Amino acid sequence: MALVEVERPGAVARVWFNRPDVHNALSAELGVALVESLAGLRADAACRVVVLGGRGASFCAGADIGAMSASANASYDDNLAEATRLGAMFAALADFPKPVVGRVHGGVYGGGVGFACACDIVVASDDAKFGLTEVRLGILPGLISPYVIRRLGDRAARELMLTGERFDAARALEVGIVNHVVPAFELDAKVDERVGELLKGGPQAQARIKQLFVRWAETGWDEYRRSLPETLASVRSGEEARDGLAAFLEKRKPGWMS
């Protein structure tokens, strides 16, 4: 059984965590499978949007307890190797150049919150339960902290990481983990609605927009502002922008929607 399944209905790739018997708990093997799946979709020009979800009752309930128990008796080098593999998994998702929509339901704990924070848009069912619970096991959400802090900001991330408390979808919406909360029976319809809106945008422009956020995080205010005229000029002179403007004036769909 594949740990990560990929469905390709047209321009949309649906990527599923597929360990439903353990609520899609994380493992190094799942991490490798996700990195490989995303690498294939990254290179696939026909793929426009990725939807990330979990099979079974939960999106992702965090770390695999068996693996965590083994890590307590493992050497530093073994723990470092596994942590490096898992870190690459979160980075592959966060750095993915195409829009990623998280389809979140059930248990969303630890690394599951990390996955949600690494997505661009997150839609959650109203019965989803969240928590950055690592501290209650005497560990910390180290690998996911860059994505959690970036998405939530210092105030909310600090409180939730330090307390390890569990919270509902309404609180997840309030602190910014998710963008939309809907009844469970409307989850797929809302995901599809968001995907439909994303498919209206130019794919190259969307990739450049995602790069803007990376540059914002990595550079100072003045350097970021100085880079914007060059960025805008290069985009405006590209074929996609020419087609988009011509389509607007000619009252037709641009090439990426045809």
Summary of the structure (lengths in Angstrom):
residues: 258
radius of gyration: 19.2
end to end distance: 36.3
largest distance: 66.5
contacts: 817
relative contact order: 0.10
helix: 56%
strand: 16%
